[in-house]
């Protein structure tokens, strides 16, 4: 993606931002996993006092959004309560009312 045989010190922030930002990642998680590996590589090259020159600085992870659970419909709720009334004692059924 960044060029085979290219030295790490020759990669600029502008090139990184364009390549990483413009790539069609299948998911935010894949994008973030790729950045983890890149950060490790660049941390080796830009350690100590050189860390301020790390071109990966400022390139952030993509926020991942967890899917909300699919809520039960009113019909689902009524079916569950009806099943509880049939199969369990009244106090257990009453607990869920």
C-alpha positions as CSV (number, residue, x, y, z in Angstrom):
1,X,0.0,0.0,0.0
2,X,2.8,2.4,0.9
3,X,5.3,1.2,-1.7
4,X,7.5,-1.9,-1.7
5,X,11.1,-1.1,-0.9
6,X,10.3,2.4,0.3
7,X,12.3,3.3,3.5
8,X,10.2,4.2,6.5
9,X,12.1,7.5,7.0
10,X,11.1,8.5,3.4
11,X,7.3,8.3,4.1
12,X,5.7,11.7,4.9
13,X,2.6,12.5,6.9
14,X,1.0,13.8,3.8
15,X,1.6,10.5,1.9
16,X,0.4,8.4,4.9
17,X,-2.8,10.5,5.4
18,X,-3.6,10.3,1.7
19,X,-3.0,6.5,1.4
20,X,-4.6,5.5,4.7
21,X,-7.5,7.9,4.4
22,X,-8.2,7.2,0.8
23,X,-8.1,3.4,1.0
24,X,-11.6,1.7,0.8
25,X,-11.4,-0.2,4.1
26,X,-14.0,-3.0,4.5
27,X,-14.6,-1.9,8.1
28,X,-13.4,0.5,10.8
29,X,-12.0,-2.4,12.7
30,X,-9.8,-3.4,9.8
31,X,-8.6,0.2,9.4
32,X,-7.7,0.4,13.1
33,X,-5.9,-2.9,13.0
34,X,-3.8,-1.7,10.1
35,X,-2.9,1.5,12.0
36,X,-1.8,-0.6,15.0
37,X,0.8,-2.4,12.8
38,X,1.9,0.9,11.2
39,X,2.3,2.5,14.6
40,X,4.6,-0.3,15.7
41,X,6.7,0.0,12.6
42,X,7.0,3.8,12.9
43,X,7.7,3.6,16.7
44,X,10.8,1.6,15.9
45,X,12.1,4.2,13.4
46,X,11.0,7.2,15.4
47,X,11.9,6.4,19.0
48,X,13.1,8.7,21.8
49,X,13.7,12.4,20.8
50,X,12.7,11.5,17.1
51,X,9.2,10.6,18.2
52,X,8.0,14.2,17.6
53,X,8.9,13.7,13.9
54,X,6.7,10.5,13.5
55,X,4.6,11.1,10.4
56,X,1.9,8.9,11.8
57,X,1.2,11.5,14.4
58,X,-2.3,12.9,14.0
59,X,-3.7,10.0,12.1
60,X,-6.4,8.7,14.4
61,X,-8.4,5.5,14.6
62,X,-11.8,5.3,13.0
63,X,-14.5,5.2,15.6
64,X,-16.2,1.8,15.7
65,X,-19.9,1.6,16.3
66,X,-21.5,-1.4,17.9
67,X,-24.8,-2.5,16.5
68,X,-27.6,-1.9,18.9
69,X,-29.5,-5.0,19.9
70,X,-32.7,-5.7,18.0
71,X,-35.5,-4.9,20.4
72,X,-38.4,-7.2,20.8
73,X,-41.7,-6.1,19.2
74,X,-44.9,-5.8,21.3
75,X,-46.1,-9.1,19.7
76,X,-42.9,-10.8,20.8
77,X,-43.3,-9.6,24.3
78,X,-46.9,-10.7,24.4
79,X,-45.9,-14.2,23.1
80,X,-43.2,-14.6,25.7
81,X,-45.6,-13.5,28.5
82,X,-48.3,-15.9,27.3
83,X,-45.7,-18.7,27.3
84,X,-44.6,-17.8,30.8
85,X,-48.3,-18.0,32.0
86,X,-48.6,-21.5,30.6
87,X,-45.3,-23.0,31.7
88,X,-44.6,-21.3,35.0
89,X,-46.3,-20.6,38.4
90,X,-48.3,-17.4,38.9
91,X,-45.6,-15.6,41.0
92,X,-43.0,-16.1,38.3
93,X,-45.4,-14.9,35.6
94,X,-46.5,-11.9,37.8
95,X,-42.8,-10.9,38.3
96,X,-42.6,-10.0,34.6
97,X,-45.8,-8.0,34.4
